[in-house]
Amino acid sequence: MRLLEFESKAILKKYQISTPRGRVFTSPQELSIDSPVVLKAQIPIGGRGKKGGVLEASTTEDARTKMEQLFSRNLGGYRPKKILVEERVDVAQEFFMGIVYDALAKAPVVIFSRDGGVDIEELVLRKPEKVSRGRFSVRSGLHQYRAREIVSDTGISGKQLLGISAILSRLANIFLDFDATLAEINPLVLTGDGQFMALDCHLEIDDDALVRHKDLMEIEKDMDRVESERSMTEFERKAAEIDALDHRGVAGRVIEFNGSLGLIIGGGGASLTAFDAVKAHGGKPANYCEIGGNPSVLKVKELTKLIVSRPNVKKIAVIMNVVSNTRVDLMARGVVKGILEAGKVPAETVAIFRVPGAWEEEGFKILSKYGVPYCDRSVSIDEAARMAVENSSI
């Protein structure tokens, strides 16, 4: 789940990370200003500035006109339903800080740069001396001394070092407390009066962990957050209904495509990894899908039946990351039951089943009984995707 900017900043404030004074608006008529402001479209994607989603204004009339423009724009496939209006900040210097979970290292990775507001991937290549990286334990968190080491590696010292490292440590606390897969402040700025402030923030929460954050689950269900320009297909609508069958886990966040390989993929942000891997190996996905958080057999069964019942789907691949809270036996039982109820043969329908988690042995027994090809956690997501593509062409 990707939080909108104003939702992310509300969390930053709770952790004493300063942000510009601002307010969220749903209508231009509500707006009245007495100083220069920045208007930001609230959409769940990055690069809004390049897409025309961030505008500046100095008068109420100008701000209302530009807010109307933002509400009417298609920004990366989304039409904003909320606009964040913030005071314009006097910026003296910009920085970048971000934390992402490294699935291979099984640890959060910190990235810090004394250059903010830029594409970090390009900066790593052009000016590697301005970028510092480091890992920390999910159990102990990012200690102040380690945060200072990461920041000081870019040449920052003195009061700036103390101020930035304190914010970096708090961002790490947010990352851990909210089960985030990504936490980013870009840019973190030093204002003209010497204050550090987060001008923009990006938080992505692990879908499998949303059950532990009831307030975020309610936010996600809010249909007034944002409007997608793309209308939901009947297949996607049915998948959403399946996901709503009960509160246990996620099973049914689906986007329809025209390929022949159905996908049931997920686990700690692994959906995109698996989807991209299938495409990289020449596969043609019939859908994008998110599943995780230990969904019930019923939800897995209904989702499987829905996907394999599409006439263009020849086989399905079930690929998940290592998630300790997802029972492999329940996933296996749901997939097999869904295929059987669709009138198909499991051994002929599943291209690969790769779901590492709890109760693996029991799950593998179920799959073996029906001749379903499977692999354990020693096989990477990329390799499982390759096997799925290879088996689906047989």
DRENDO-1510 file (C-alpha; in Angstrom, 1 decimal, always signed):
<recs>
REC; n; res; u; v; w
REC; 1; MET; +0.0; +0.0; +0.0 .
REC; 2; ARG; +1.4; +3.4; -1.0 .
REC; 3; LEU; +0.4; +6.3; +1.2 .
REC; 4; LEU; -0.4; +9.7; -0.3 .
REC; 5; GLU; +2.0; +12.5; +0.6 .
REC; 6; PHE; -0.3; +14.1; +3.2 .
REC; 7; GLU; -0.9; +10.7; +4.8 .
REC; 8; SER; +2.9; +10.0; +5.0 .
REC; 9; LYS; +3.6; +13.5; +6.5 .
REC; 10; ALA; +1.0; +12.9; +9.2 .
REC; 11; ILE; +3.2; +10.0; +10.3 .
REC; 12; LEU; +6.4; +12.1; +10.1 .
REC; 13; LYS; +4.9; +14.7; +12.4 .
REC; 14; LYS; +4.2; +12.0; +15.0 .
REC; 15; TYR; +7.9; +11.2; +15.0 .
REC; 16; GLN; +8.9; +14.9; +15.3 .
REC; 17; ILE; +10.1; +15.3; +11.7 .
REC; 18; SER; +9.1; +18.8; +10.6 .
REC; 19; THR; +7.1; +19.4; +7.4 .
REC; 20; PRO; +5.8; +22.6; +5.8 .
REC; 21; ARG; +2.5; +24.0; +7.2 .
REC; 22; GLY; -0.3; +22.8; +4.9 .
REC; 23; ARG; -3.8; +21.7; +4.5 .
REC; 24; VAL; -5.7; +19.2; +2.2 .
REC; 25; PHE; -8.4; +20.6; +0.0 .
REC; 26; THR; -11.2; +18.8; -2.0 .
REC; 27; SER; -12.5; +22.0; -3.7 .
REC; 28; PRO; -11.0; +25.3; -4.9 .
REC; 29; GLN; -13.8; +27.3; -3.3 .
REC; 30; GLU; -12.5; +26.3; +0.2 .
REC; 31; LEU; -9.1; +27.9; -0.5 .
REC; 32; SER; -7.9; +31.3; +0.7 .
REC; 33; ILE; -4.2; +32.2; +1.1 .
REC; 34; ASP; -2.2; +35.2; +2.3 .
REC; 35; SER; +1.3; +34.1; +1.2 .
REC; 36; PRO; +2.9; +32.1; -1.6 .
REC; 37; VAL; +2.0; +28.4; -1.6 .
REC; 38; VAL; +2.7; +25.1; -3.4 .
REC; 39; LEU; -0.2; +23.0; -4.7 .
REC; 40; LYS; +0.5; +19.3; -4.8 .
REC; 41; ALA; -1.8; +16.7; -6.5 .
REC; 42; GLN; -2.3; +13.7; -4.1 .
REC; 43; ILE; -1.7; +10.7; -6.3 .
REC; 44; PRO; +0.0; +7.3; -5.5 .
REC; 45; ILE; +2.9; +7.7; -7.9 .
REC; 46; GLY; +6.2; +9.5; -8.0 .
REC; 47; GLY; +7.4; +12.2; -10.5 .
REC; 48; ARG; +4.4; +14.4; -10.0 .
REC; 49; GLY; +6.4; +17.6; -10.8 .
REC; 50; LYS; +7.4; +16.3; -14.2 .
REC; 51; LYS; +3.8; +15.4; -14.9 .
REC; 52; GLY; +2.5; +18.8; -14.0 .
REC; 53; GLY; +1.1; +17.7; -10.6 .
REC; 54; VAL; +2.9; +20.4; -8.6 .
REC; 55; LEU; +2.2; +24.1; -9.1 .
REC; 56; GLU; +3.0; +27.3; -7.3 .
REC; 57; ALA; +0.7; +30.3; -6.6 .
REC; 58; SER; +1.0; +33.7; -4.9 .
REC; 59; THR; -2.7; +34.9; -4.7 .
REC; 60; THR; -6.0; +33.2; -3.8 .
REC; 61; GLU; -7.3; +33.7; -7.3 .
REC; 62; ASP; -4.2; +32.2; -8.9 .
REC; 63; ALA; -4.2; +29.3; -6.4 .
REC; 64; ARG; -7.9; +28.5; -7.1 .
REC; 65; THR; -7.3; +28.5; -10.8 .
REC; 66; LYS; -4.4; +26.2; -10.5 .
REC; 67; MET; -6.2; +23.9; -8.2 .
REC; 68; GLU; -9.0; +23.5; -10.8 .
REC; 69; GLN; -6.3; +22.6; -13.3 .
REC; 70; LEU; -4.9; +19.9; -11.0 .
REC; 71; PHE; -8.3; +18.4; -10.3 .
REC; 72; SER; -8.9; +18.1; -14.1 .
REC; 73; ARG; -5.6; +16.6; -15.1 .
REC; 74; ASN; -4.8; +13.0; -15.8 .
REC; 75; LEU; -1.5; +12.5; -14.0 .
REC; 76; GLY; +0.0; +9.1; -14.8 .
REC; 77; GLY; -3.4; +7.4; -15.1 .
REC; 78; TYR; -4.8; +9.1; -12.0 .
REC; 79; ARG; -7.1; +12.1; -11.4 .
REC; 80; PRO; -6.5; +13.7; -8.0 .
REC; 81; LYS; -9.4; +14.0; -5.6 .
REC; 82; LYS; -7.4; +15.9; -3.0 .
REC; 83; ILE; -4.8; +18.7; -3.2 .
REC; 84; LEU; -2.2; +19.4; -0.6 .
REC; 85; VAL; -1.6; +23.2; -0.3 .
REC; 86; GLU; +1.6; +24.0; +1.6 .
REC; 87; GLU; +3.5; +27.2; +2.5 .
REC; 88; ARG; +6.4; +27.9; +0.1 .
REC; 89; VAL; +9.6; +27.2; +1.9 .
REC; 90; ASP; +12.9; +29.2; +1.6 .
REC; 91; VAL; +15.3; +26.3; +0.7 .
REC; 92; ALA; +19.0; +26.7; +1.3 .
REC; 93; GLN; +20.1; +23.1; +0.7 .
REC; 94; GLU; +18.5; +19.8; -0.3 .
REC; 95; PHE; +19.3; +16.2; +0.8 .
REC; 96; PHE; +17.9; +12.7; +0.0 .
REC; 97; MET; +17.3; +9.9; +2.5 .
REC; 98; GLY; +15.5; +6.6; +1.9 .
REC; 99; ILE; +15.2; +3.1; +3.4 .
REC; 100; VAL; +14.2; +0.0; +1.4 .
REC; 101; TYR; +14.0; -3.6; +2.4 .
REC; 102; ASP; +16.7; -5.8; +0.7 .
REC; 103; ALA; +15.1; -9.3; +0.3 .
REC; 104; LEU; +18.4; -10.9; -0.5 .
REC; 105; ALA; +20.2; -9.5; +2.5 .
REC; 106; LYS; +17.0; -9.8; +4.6 .
REC; 107; ALA; +17.7; -6.4; +6.1 .
REC; 108; PRO; +16.7; -2.7; +5.6 .
REC; 109; VAL; +19.1; -0.7; +3.5 .
REC; 110; VAL; +19.7; +3.0; +4.1 .
REC; 111; ILE; +20.5; +5.3; +1.2 .
REC; 112; PHE; +21.6; +8.9; +1.9 .
REC; 113; SER; +22.8; +11.7; -0.4 .
REC; 114; ARG; +23.8; +15.3; +0.2 .
REC; 115; ASP; +22.0; +16.0; -3.1 .
REC; 116; GLY; +18.2; +15.9; -2.9 .
REC; 117; GLY; +15.4; +16.3; -5.4 .
REC; 118; VAL; +17.2; +14.1; -8.0 .
REC; 119; ASP; +16.9; +10.6; -9.4 .
REC; 120; ILE; +19.0; +8.6; -7.0 .
REC; 121; GLU; +19.8; +5.9; -9.5 .
REC; 122; GLU; +21.4; +8.4; -11.8 .
REC; 123; LEU; +23.2; +10.1; -9.0 .
REC; 124; VAL; +24.8; +6.8; -7.9 .
REC; 125; LEU; +26.3; +6.5; -11.4 .
REC; 126; ARG; +27.3; +10.1; -11.9 .
REC; 127; LYS; +28.5; +11.1; -8.4 .
REC; 128; PRO; +28.9; +8.0; -6.2 .
REC; 129; GLU; +30.9; +10.0; -3.7 .
REC; 130; LYS; +27.8; +11.9; -2.8 .
REC; 131; VAL; +25.8; +8.7; -1.9 .
REC; 132; SER; +26.2; +6.6; +1.2 .
REC; 133; ARG; +24.6; +3.3; +2.0 .
REC; 134; GLY; +24.4; +1.0; +5.0 .
REC; 135; ARG; +22.3; -1.8; +6.5 .
REC; 136; PHE; +20.7; -2.2; +10.0 .
REC; 137; SER; +18.9; -4.9; +11.9 .
REC; 138; VAL; +15.2; -5.0; +12.1 .
REC; 139; ARG; +15.6; -6.1; +15.7 .
REC; 140; SER; +17.8; -3.3; +17.0 .
REC; 141; GLY; +16.9; -0.5; +14.6 .
REC; 142; LEU; +19.2; +2.2; +13.3 .
REC; 143; HIS; +21.3; +3.5; +16.2 .
REC; 144; GLN; +22.3; +7.2; +16.3 .
REC; 145; TYR; +26.0; +6.4; +15.9 .
REC; 146; ARG; +25.3; +4.3; +12.8 .
REC; 147; ALA; +23.1; +7.0; +11.3 .
REC; 148; ARG; +25.9; +9.5; +11.9 .
REC; 149; GLU; +28.4; +7.2; +10.1 .
REC; 150; ILE; +26.2; +6.9; +7.1 .
REC; 151; VAL; +25.6; +10.6; +6.8 .
REC; 152; SER; +29.3; +11.6; +7.6 .
REC; 153; ASP; +30.5; +9.3; +4.7 .
REC; 154; THR; +29.2; +12.0; +2.3 .
REC; 155; GLY; +31.4; +14.7; +3.9 .
REC; 156; ILE; +28.7; +16.2; +6.2 .
REC; 157; SER; +29.9; +17.3; +9.7 .
REC; 158; GLY; +29.1; +19.5; +12.6 .
REC; 159; LYS; +25.5; +20.6; +13.4 .
REC; 160; GLN; +24.3; +19.4; +10.0 .
REC; 161; LEU; +25.5; +15.9; +10.8 .
REC; 162; LEU; +23.7; +15.8; +14.1 .
REC; 163; GLY; +20.5; +17.2; +12.7 .
REC; 164; ILE; +20.3; +15.0; +9.7 .
REC; 165; SER; +21.3; +11.8; +11.4 .
REC; 166; ALA; +18.6; +12.3; +14.1 .
REC; 167; ILE; +16.0; +12.5; +11.3 .
REC; 168; LEU; +17.4; +9.5; +9.5 .
REC; 169; SER; +17.2; +7.5; +12.8 .
REC; 170; ARG; +13.5; +8.6; +13.2 .
REC; 171; LEU; +12.8; +7.6; +9.6 .
REC; 172; ALA; +14.2; +4.1; +10.4 .
REC; 173; ASN; +11.8; +3.9; +13.4 .
REC; 174; ILE; +8.9; +4.7; +11.1 .
REC; 175; PHE; +10.1; +2.1; +8.6 .
REC; 176; LEU; +10.1; -0.6; +11.3 .
REC; 177; ASP; +7.0; +0.5; +13.3 .
REC; 178; PHE; +4.8; +0.6; +10.2 .
REC; 179; ASP; +6.2; -2.5; +8.5 .
REC; 180; ALA; +7.2; -0.4; +5.5 .
REC; 181; THR; +8.9; -1.7; +2.4 .
REC; 182; LEU; +10.0; +1.8; +1.4 .
REC; 183; ALA; +10.4; +5.1; +3.4 .
REC; 184; GLU; +11.8; +8.1; +1.6 .
REC; 185; ILE; +12.2; +11.8; +2.3 .
REC; 186; ASN; +13.1; +13.6; -0.9 .
REC; 187; PRO; +14.0; +16.3; -0.5 .
REC; 188; LEU; +14.9; +16.9; +3.1 .
REC; 189; VAL; +15.8; +20.6; +3.1 .
REC; 190; LEU; +17.7; +23.0; +5.2 .
REC; 191; THR; +15.6; +26.2; +5.3 .
REC; 192; GLY; +17.0; +29.7; +5.2 .
REC; 193; ASP; +16.5; +30.1; +8.9 .
REC; 194; GLY; +18.4; +26.9; +9.7 .
REC; 195; GLN; +15.6; +24.4; +10.1 .
REC; 196; PHE; +15.4; +20.8; +8.7 .
REC; 197; MET; +12.2; +20.0; +7.0 .
REC; 198; ALA; +10.7; +17.2; +4.9 .
REC; 199; LEU; +9.3; +18.8; +1.7 .
REC; 200; ASP; +8.1; +15.4; +0.3 .
REC; 201; CYS; +7.7; +11.9; +1.7 .
REC; 202; HIS; +7.0; +8.5; +0.3 .
REC; 203; LEU; +5.9; +5.6; +2.4 .
REC; 204; GLU; +5.0; +2.1; +1.1 .
REC; 205; ILE; +3.5; -0.4; +3.6 .
REC; 206; ASP; +3.8; -4.2; +3.3 .
REC; 207; ASP; +0.3; -5.4; +2.4 .
REC; 208; ASP; +0.8; -8.5; +4.4 .
REC; 209; ALA; +1.3; -6.4; +7.5 .
REC; 210; LEU; -1.8; -4.2; +7.1 .
REC; 211; VAL; -3.7; -6.4; +9.5 .
REC; 212; ARG; -1.5; -4.9; +12.3 .
REC; 213; HIS; -2.4; -1.4; +11.2 .
REC; 214; LYS; -6.2; -1.0; +11.4 .
REC; 215; ASP; -6.0; +2.8; +10.7 .
REC; 216; LEU; -4.1; +2.2; +7.5 .
REC; 217; MET; -6.6; -0.5; +6.4 .
REC; 218; GLU; -9.4; +2.0; +6.8 .
REC; 219; ILE; -7.4; +4.6; +4.8 .
REC; 220; GLU; -6.9; +2.1; +2.0 .
REC; 221; LYS; -10.7; +1.4; +1.8 .
REC; 222; ASP; -11.5; +5.1; +1.3 .
REC; 223; MET; -12.8; +5.4; -2.2 .
REC; 224; ASP; -12.3; +9.2; -2.1 .
REC; 225; ARG; -8.5; +9.1; -1.8 .
REC; 226; VAL; -7.8; +9.0; -5.6 .
REC; 227; GLU; -9.5; +8.3; -8.8 .
REC; 228; SER; -8.0; +6.1; -11.5 .
REC; 229; GLU; -8.5; +7.0; -15.1 .
REC; 230; ARG; -8.7; +3.3; -16.0 .
REC; 231; SER; -12.1; +1.8; -15.3 .
REC; 232; MET; -12.3; -1.6; -13.5 .
REC; 233; THR; -13.0; -4.6; -15.8 .
REC; 234; GLU; -15.6; -7.2; -14.8 .
REC; 235; PHE; -12.8; -9.6; -14.1 .
REC; 236; GLU; -11.1; -7.1; -11.8 .
REC; 237; ARG; -14.5; -6.3; -10.1 .
REC; 238; LYS; -15.0; -10.0; -9.3 .
REC; 239; ALA; -11.5; -10.2; -7.9 .
REC; 240; ALA; -12.2; -7.3; -5.6 .
REC; 241; GLU; -15.4; -9.0; -4.4 .
REC; 242; ILE; -13.3; -12.1; -3.6 .
REC; 243; ASP; -10.8; -10.0; -1.6 .
REC; 244; ALA; -13.8; -8.6; +0.4 .
REC; 245; LEU; -15.1; -12.1; +1.3 .
REC; 246; ASP; -13.4; -11.9; +4.7 .
REC; 247; HIS; -10.8; -9.9; +6.6 .
REC; 248; ARG; -8.1; -12.6; +6.4 .
REC; 249; GLY; -5.2; -11.8; +4.2 .
REC; 250; VAL; -5.1; -10.2; +0.7 .
REC; 251; ALA; -6.3; -12.2; -2.3 .
REC; 252; GLY; -7.9; -10.3; -5.2 .
REC; 253; ARG; -6.0; -7.2; -6.1 .
REC; 254; VAL; -5.9; -7.9; -9.8 .
REC; 255; ILE; -5.2; -6.1; -13.0 .
REC; 256; GLU; -6.3; -7.8; -16.2 .
REC; 257; PHE; -4.0; -8.4; -19.2 .
REC; 258; ASN; -4.3; -10.4; -22.4 .
REC; 259; GLY; -1.7; -13.0; -21.9 .
REC; 260; SER; -2.0; -16.8; -21.3 .
REC; 261; LEU; -0.2; -17.3; -18.0 .
REC; 262; GLY; -2.3; -16.5; -15.0 .
REC; 263; LEU; -0.4; -15.2; -12.0 .
REC; 264; ILE; -1.1; -15.6; -8.2 .
REC; 265; ILE; +1.9; -13.7; -6.8 .
REC; 266; GLY; +2.9; -11.6; -3.8 .
REC; 267; GLY; +4.5; -11.6; -0.4 .
REC; 268; GLY; +6.2; -8.5; +1.0 .
REC; 269; GLY; +6.2; -6.5; -2.2 .
REC; 270; ALA; +7.3; -9.4; -4.4 .
REC; 271; SER; +4.3; -9.1; -6.8 .
REC; 272; LEU; +6.2; -6.7; -9.1 .
REC; 273; THR; +9.4; -8.7; -8.8 .
REC; 274; ALA; +7.6; -11.9; -9.9 .
REC; 275; PHE; +5.6; -10.1; -12.6 .
REC; 276; ASP; +8.7; -8.5; -14.1 .
REC; 277; ALA; +10.6; -11.7; -14.0 .
REC; 278; VAL; +7.9; -13.6; -15.9 .
REC; 279; LYS; +8.0; -10.9; -18.6 .
REC; 280; ALA; +11.8; -10.9; -18.7 .
REC; 281; HIS; +11.8; -14.6; -19.4 .
REC; 282; GLY; +9.3; -14.2; -22.3 .
REC; 283; GLY; +6.1; -15.0; -20.5 .
REC; 284; LYS; +2.8; -13.3; -21.3 .
REC; 285; PRO; +0.9; -12.6; -18.0 .
REC; 286; ALA; -2.8; -12.8; -18.1 .
REC; 287; ASN; -3.0; -10.6; -15.0 .
REC; 288; TYR; -1.1; -8.8; -12.2 .
REC; 289; CYS; -2.1; -10.0; -8.8 .
REC; 290; GLU; -1.3; -9.3; -5.1 .
REC; 291; ILE; -1.8; -12.0; -2.5 .
REC; 292; GLY; -0.4; -12.5; +1.0 .
REC; 293; GLY; -1.1; -12.1; +4.7 .
REC; 294; ASN; -2.3; -15.7; +5.1 .
REC; 295; PRO; -5.6; -15.5; +3.1 .
REC; 296; SER; -8.3; -18.1; +3.8 .
REC; 297; VAL; -8.7; -21.2; +1.7 .
REC; 298; LEU; -12.0; -19.8; +0.4 .
REC; 299; LYS; -10.4; -16.6; -0.9 .
REC; 300; VAL; -7.5; -18.5; -2.5 .
REC; 301; LYS; -9.9; -21.0; -4.1 .
REC; 302; GLU; -12.2; -18.4; -5.5 .
REC; 303; LEU; -9.3; -16.3; -6.9 .
REC; 304; THR; -7.8; -19.3; -8.5 .
REC; 305; LYS; -11.1; -20.4; -10.0 .
REC; 306; LEU; -11.6; -16.9; -11.4 .
REC; 307; ILE; -8.2; -16.7; -13.0 .
REC; 308; VAL; -8.2; -20.3; -14.5 .
REC; 309; SER; -11.7; -19.9; -15.8 .
REC; 310; ARG; -10.7; -17.1; -18.2 .
REC; 311; PRO; -10.6; -18.7; -21.8 .
REC; 312; ASN; -7.2; -17.2; -22.6 .
REC; 313; VAL; -5.5; -18.7; -19.5 .
REC; 314; LYS; -3.7; -21.9; -20.3 .
REC; 315; LYS; -1.7; -22.3; -17.0 .
REC; 316; ILE; -1.1; -20.4; -13.8 .
REC; 317; ALA; +2.0; -19.7; -11.8 .
REC; 318; VAL; +1.8; -19.3; -8.0 .
REC; 319; ILE; +4.9; -17.4; -6.8 .
REC; 320; MET; +5.4; -15.8; -3.4 .
REC; 321; ASN; +8.2; -14.4; -1.3 .
REC; 322; VAL; +9.3; -15.9; +2.0 .
REC; 323; VAL; +6.5; -14.9; +4.4 .
REC; 324; SER; +6.3; -16.6; +7.8 .
REC; 325; ASN; +2.7; -15.6; +8.4 .
REC; 326; THR; +1.3; -17.3; +5.3 .
REC; 327; ARG; +0.5; -21.0; +5.5 .
REC; 328; VAL; +1.6; -23.0; +2.5 .
REC; 329; ASP; -0.9; -25.8; +3.1 .
REC; 330; LEU; -3.8; -23.3; +3.0 .
REC; 331; MET; -2.5; -21.8; -0.2 .
REC; 332; ALA; -2.0; -25.2; -1.7 .
REC; 333; ARG; -5.4; -26.4; -0.7 .
REC; 334; GLY; -7.1; -23.3; -2.1 .
REC; 335; VAL; -5.3; -23.4; -5.4 .
REC; 336; VAL; -6.1; -27.1; -5.9 .
REC; 337; LYS; -9.7; -26.7; -5.0 .
REC; 338; GLY; -10.1; -23.7; -7.3 .
REC; 339; ILE; -8.7; -25.6; -10.2 .
REC; 340; LEU; -10.9; -28.7; -9.5 .
REC; 341; GLU; -14.0; -26.5; -9.2 .
REC; 342; ALA; -13.2; -24.9; -12.5 .
REC; 343; GLY; -13.2; -28.4; -14.1 .
REC; 344; LYS; -9.5; -28.6; -14.7 .
REC; 345; VAL; -6.6; -30.9; -13.7 .
REC; 346; PRO; -4.2; -29.4; -11.2 .
REC; 347; ALA; -1.1; -31.2; -12.6 .
REC; 348; GLU; -1.9; -29.8; -16.1 .
REC; 349; THR; -2.9; -26.3; -14.9 .
REC; 350; VAL; -0.1; -25.2; -12.5 .
REC; 351; ALA; +3.1; -24.2; -14.2 .
REC; 352; ILE; +5.0; -23.8; -10.9 .
REC; 353; PHE; +4.1; -23.4; -7.2 .
REC; 354; ARG; +6.7; -21.5; -5.2 .
REC; 355; VAL; +5.3; -20.4; -1.8 .
REC; 356; PRO; +7.8; -20.5; +1.1 .
REC; 357; GLY; +6.3; -20.1; +4.5 .
REC; 358; ALA; +4.8; -21.9; +7.4 .
REC; 359; TRP; +3.5; -25.5; +7.1 .
REC; 360; GLU; +5.6; -26.1; +4.0 .
REC; 361; GLU; +5.8; -29.9; +4.3 .
REC; 362; GLU; +2.0; -30.2; +4.6 .
REC; 363; GLY; +1.5; -28.0; +1.6 .
REC; 364; PHE; +4.0; -29.9; -0.5 .
REC; 365; LYS; +2.2; -33.2; +0.4 .
REC; 366; ILE; -1.1; -31.7; -1.0 .
REC; 367; LEU; +0.7; -30.6; -4.2 .
REC; 368; SER; +2.4; -34.0; -4.6 .
REC; 369; LYS; -0.9; -35.8; -4.2 .
REC; 370; TYR; -2.2; -33.9; -7.3 .
REC; 371; GLY; +1.0; -34.0; -9.3 .
REC; 372; VAL; +1.5; -30.2; -9.1 .
REC; 373; PRO; +5.1; -29.0; -9.8 .
REC; 374; TYR; +6.5; -27.1; -6.9 .
REC; 375; CYS; +9.8; -25.8; -5.5 .
REC; 376; ASP; +11.0; -24.6; -2.1 .
REC; 377; ARG; +12.7; -21.4; -0.9 .
REC; 378; SER; +16.1; -22.5; -2.3 .
REC; 379; VAL; +14.8; -21.6; -5.8 .
REC; 380; SER; +14.7; -17.8; -6.4 .
REC; 381; ILE; +11.7; -15.9; -7.6 .
REC; 382; ASP; +13.5; -15.2; -10.9 .
REC; 383; GLU; +14.2; -18.9; -11.4 .
REC; 384; ALA; +10.7; -19.9; -10.5 .
REC; 385; ALA; +9.4; -17.4; -13.0 .
REC; 386; ARG; +11.7; -18.9; -15.7 .
REC; 387; MET; +10.4; -22.4; -14.8 .
REC; 388; ALA; +6.8; -21.1; -15.0 .
REC; 389; VAL; +7.3; -19.7; -18.5 .
REC; 390; GLU; +9.1; -22.8; -19.6 .
REC; 391; ASN; +6.4; -25.1; -18.3 .
REC; 392; SER; +3.6; -23.0; -19.6 .
REC; 393; SER; +4.9; -23.4; -23.2 .
REC; 394; ILE; +4.8; -27.2; -22.9 .
</recs>
